[in-house]
Every structure is written in structure tokens, then in C-alpha cells.
């Protein structure tokens, strides 16, 4: 299939584009590089630099695509609270422009990168797709609004669509990994501390009702996440919008993550205790039973040490590349 990947210069979009290429698809990436990196676009993909509401729409209307995988988004929770207008416009308004282009050209398939942030504070764990969606920040609210829009387009216009709600994605694959200017995810932050790029890693909250007092999260390997996108694309059904959680179903605490990073890197990592952050739930673990049942998805990389090891290898390779470039 010929596929348009929005946000394909970012971490998740880039790895998914790589896996699509390996599966034999023709891939076109559009990304404005506001948060992505041009070297995050996999070799073999055509790259167009530009905004999804302009360059992305132009591509859909000038070329014939078999499907769109939509990763492009503003995705910093804290920033969304301070600048909600950026998220309603950048995520919702621009996605509506993309959906209109998809409708006009009768592009048949869409896979949307959604998020567990739509659930907000969960009433039960593990979180299923039937759990109440009550986002606690504009980022999660903007993603939920897009889910509602996609449902209406599928019902009215026959679009075959799937929204995949990610939990915590980590690891690396095919020489691609997390390399953001503004990093907020725990595993790369801890590994950056191990590399000496940060003095310490903050542990926000040590009095949660969990075994070691720190918050527990569900981590999914980026390779398993990418595989789910292939399956969702292949098994999409006209006029139907499926919403599926993607997680490992296993929770690890902040202290367990730091310990795994110390094991992989071979040394102690300086951590400092800090107060809880407002709105941080004690436990977030996914139920991915629906994705397993409906897509035949089988995540294979459950081990936290493996996830951390792959992320560590990628971060160290960035330093090696920079060193080689200076020689």
C-alpha cells in the first residue's frame, strides 16, 4: 500500500514508518520538524517538510494514498495546561483539515495515534476501552475530541479507522529512538542522567499506595507498538472506528525503572525525592485484551530490562554519531 505518515520524523511515527517499509509498503512522511528530527525519517521513505494542514492536505489531494497514519501532534501535558489554544488548534483544527482531505479524496483507511491521557484519573485498573474518558488536561481532551470526530466520519462517510490509545512507549528499534529537544518521559530522562546530561532524576511522590511508594506505569516496547499499527491498518473495516488500548498489561514503579536503568548502565544514578505532581495517578496499567482479540496482536518485548537496554543503546549511539561527525 501507499501510505502517508504524518509526524514521521518523530519517535513513534519514525519507528512505525520504518516497520511499514520493512513490510513492503511505500511510505511518504510529512512533518514540520517542530518537535521531530529530519534524521528520524527512515531511509526509503519520501520526506516532505511541512504542516499537516497545508503540506499534508496537498499531498492527500495530489497523490493517491491507500491510507493515512496520523502521528503528528502537540503532546506536552504541562504545556497544554498553560497554552490550551496551541493544542486545540494544533491537534484538533489541523486534524479536521486532514480528515476533510481524506473525505474529499475517499482515502479509505486511517490509523490515529491516540493516548491513555483520554482516561484521566482511572476508577479501576487495568484500564479498558470501556473505562470512562475524563481527561484532566487539554492534551488528553484534544485527543478525545479527535476520536469523536473520527467516529462521526466513519459513520457518515465509510472511513475505515482505528484509534490506538498508547500507554508509556519506550525502547528503540532500527536505529531510531527518543531524541526530543524537550524530554518528559521517565526512561530517557533517567538514562540522560546516567550519561551525565542531567545531574539528577526527580522522583515525584514517594507516598503513593504502591509497594515502594512511587507511581506505577505500564511500559510498552516501541517495536510491539509499531506492529499493532500494521495489524490495525490491514484489518480496518469500512464504516467502523475501532478504539484499542496498547500497553503491556504490567506495571513498573519509578524506583523499579531507575533500578533497571542502573542495571543496564552499570552504575548508580542520582535520584532526588520531590513532591507529587498534581493530577498524577498512583497506578496506570492498560488492558490490551481487545487489541489481542481483535487484531491478533502479540506483544513480545515485555521485559523492562530489554526495553531500557534498547533505549540505552540508542542514546549512546547519538553520542557516537556526534563524536564521528567532529572527527
Residue pairs with C-beta under 8 A, 6 or more apart in sequence:
1 25
1 26
1 66
1 67
1 233
2 25
2 26
2 28
2 63
2 64
2 65
2 66
3 20
3 25
3 26
3 27
3 28
3 65
3 66
3 67
3 68
3 69
3 233
4 28
4 30
4 56
4 59
4 60
4 65
4 67
4 68
4 69
5 13
5 16
5 17
5 20
5 27
5 28
5 29
5 30
5 45
5 68
5 69
5 71
6 13
6 29
6 30
6 31
6 52
6 56
6 68
6 69
6 70
6 71
6 72
6 98
7 13
7 31
7 36
7 52
7 70
7 71
7 72
7 73
7 113
8 14
8 16
8 17
8 27
8 29
8 30
8 31
8 36
8 40
8 41
8 45
8 47
8 71
9 29
9 31
9 33
9 36
9 37
9 38
9 40
9 41
9 47
10 31
10 35
10 36
10 40
10 71
10 72
11 40
11 169
11 176
11 177
11 178
11 179
11 180
11 222
12 71
12 113
12 166
12 169
12 222
12 225
12 226
13 29
13 31
13 36
13 69
13 71
13 72
13 113
14 36
14 40
14 41
14 42
14 176
15 172
15 173
15 174
15 176
15 177
15 222
15 223
15 225
15 226
16 69
16 71
16 225
16 226
16 229
17 27
17 29
17 41
17 42
17 45
17 69
18 42
18 173
18 174
18 176
18 226
19 173
19 174
19 223
19 226
19 227
19 229
19 230
20 27
20 69
20 229
20 230
21 27
21 42
21 44
21 45
22 174
23 230
27 42
27 44
27 45
27 46
28 45
28 46
28 47
28 48
28 59
28 63
28 65
29 41
29 45
29 46
29 47
29 48
30 47
30 48
30 49
30 50
30 52
30 55
30 56
30 59
30 72
31 41
31 47
31 49
31 50
31 72
32 49
32 50
32 51
32 52
32 55
32 72
33 49
35 74
35 75
35 180
35 181
35 182
37 179
38 47
38 49
40 176
40 179
41 47
42 174
42 176
48 55
48 59
49 55
50 56
50 58
51 94
52 70
52 72
52 94
52 95
52 97
52 98
53 93
53 94
53 97
53 98
56 72
56 97
56 98
56 101
57 97
57 98
57 100
57 101
59 65
60 68
60 98
60 101
60 102
60 105
60 107
61 101
61 104
61 105
64 105
65 105
65 107
66 107
66 108
66 109
67 107
67 108
67 109
67 110
67 111
67 233
67 236
68 98
68 102
68 107
68 109
68 110
68 111
69 110
69 111
69 113
69 229
69 233
70 95
70 98
70 110
70 111
70 112
70 113
71 113
72 94
73 90
73 91
73 113
73 143
74 80
74 86
74 87
74 90
74 91
74 139
74 142
75 115
75 139
76 139
76 182
76 184
77 117
77 137
77 139
77 140
77 184
78 184
79 86
79 87
80 86
80 87
80 137
80 138
80 139
80 142
81 137
81 138
84 138
87 138
87 139
87 141
87 142
88 138
88 142
91 139
91 142
91 143
91 145
91 146
92 142
92 145
92 146
92 149
95 146
95 149
96 149
99 110
99 149
99 150
99 153
101 107
102 110
102 153
102 159
103 153
103 157
103 159
108 158
108 159
108 160
108 236
108 238
109 159
109 160
109 161
109 233
109 236
110 150
110 159
110 160
110 161
110 162
110 236
111 161
111 162
111 163
111 164
111 229
111 232
111 233
111 236
112 146
112 147
112 150
112 161
112 162
112 163
112 164
113 164
113 166
114 143
114 146
114 147
114 163
114 164
114 165
114 166
114 243
115 139
115 140
115 143
115 165
115 166
116 127
116 165
116 166
116 167
116 245
116 247
116 284
116 286
117 135
117 136
117 137
117 139
117 140
117 143
118 133
118 135
118 140
118 141
118 143
118 144
118 147
118 165
119 127
119 131
119 132
119 133
119 134
119 135
119 140
119 165
120 132
120 133
120 134
120 135
120 136
120 140
121 134
121 136
121 279
121 281
122 131
122 281
122 283
122 284
123 131
123 132
124 131
125 283
125 284
125 285
126 247
126 249
126 285
126 286
126 287
127 245
127 284
127 285
127 286
127 287
128 245
128 287
128 289
128 290
129 165
129 243
129 244
129 245
129 287
129 290
133 144
135 141
135 143
135 144
136 279
137 279
146 163
147 163
147 241
147 243
150 159
150 161
150 163
150 241
151 161
151 241
153 159
153 161
153 241
154 160
154 161
154 239
154 240
154 241
155 239
155 241
158 238
158 239
159 238
159 239
159 241
160 236
160 237
160 238
160 239
160 240
161 236
161 240
161 241
161 242
162 232
162 233
162 236
162 241
162 242
162 243
162 244
163 241
163 242
163 243
163 244
164 225
164 228
164 229
164 232
164 244
164 245
164 246
164 291
165 243
165 244
165 245
165 246
165 286
166 220
166 225
166 246
166 247
167 217
167 218
167 219
167 220
167 245
167 246
167 247
167 248
167 284
167 285
167 286
168 185
168 186
168 217
168 218
168 219
168 220
168 247
168 284
169 219
169 220
169 221
169 222
169 225
170 178
170 185
170 187
170 188
170 219
170 220
170 221
170 222
170 307
170 308
170 311
171 177
171 221
171 222
171 223
171 301
171 306
171 307
171 308
171 310
171 311
172 178
172 222
172 310
172 311
172 313
172 314
173 222
173 223
173 226
173 310
175 314
175 317
176 314
177 222
177 310
177 311
177 314
177 315
178 185
178 187
178 188
178 311
178 314
179 314
179 318
180 188
183 189
183 192
186 217
186 254
186 257
187 219
187 257
187 261
187 307
187 308
187 311
188 311
188 315
189 198
189 201
190 201
190 257
190 258
190 261
190 269
191 261
191 265
191 308
191 311
191 312
191 315
192 198
192 315
193 199
193 200
193 201
193 269
193 270
194 261
194 262
194 265
194 267
194 269
194 312
195 315
195 316
195 319
199 270
200 270
200 271
200 272
201 258
201 269
201 270
201 271
201 272
202 271
202 272
202 273
202 274
203 214
203 254
203 255
203 258
203 271
203 272
203 273
203 274
204 215
204 254
204 274
204 275
204 276
204 277
204 280
205 213
205 214
205 215
205 274
205 275
205 276
205 277
205 280
206 213
206 214
206 273
207 213
207 276
208 214
208 215
208 216
208 276
208 282
208 283
209 282
210 216
210 253
210 282
210 283
211 253
212 253
212 255
212 256
214 253
214 254
214 255
215 253
215 254
215 280
215 281
215 282
215 283
215 284
216 251
216 252
216 253
216 282
216 283
216 284
216 285
217 251
217 252
217 254
217 283
217 284
217 285
218 247
218 248
218 249
218 250
218 251
218 252
218 284
218 285
218 286
219 248
219 250
219 252
219 257
219 304
219 307
220 246
220 247
220 248
220 286
220 299
221 248
221 299
221 300
221 301
221 302
221 306
221 307
221 310
223 300
223 301
224 246
224 248
224 297
224 299
224 300
224 301
225 246
227 297
227 299
228 244
228 246
228 291
228 295
228 297
231 295
231 296
231 297
232 242
232 244
232 295
235 294
235 295
236 242
242 294
244 288
244 290
244 291
244 294
244 295
245 286
245 287
245 288
245 290
245 291
246 286
246 288
246 291
246 297
247 285
247 286
247 287
247 288
248 286
248 288
248 299
248 302
249 285
249 286
249 287
249 288
250 285
250 302
251 283
251 284
251 285
252 260
252 304
256 304
257 304
257 308
258 269
258 271
260 304
260 305
260 308
261 269
261 308
261 312
262 268
262 269
263 305
263 308
264 305
264 308
264 309
264 312
265 312
288 297
288 299
291 297
292 298
301 307
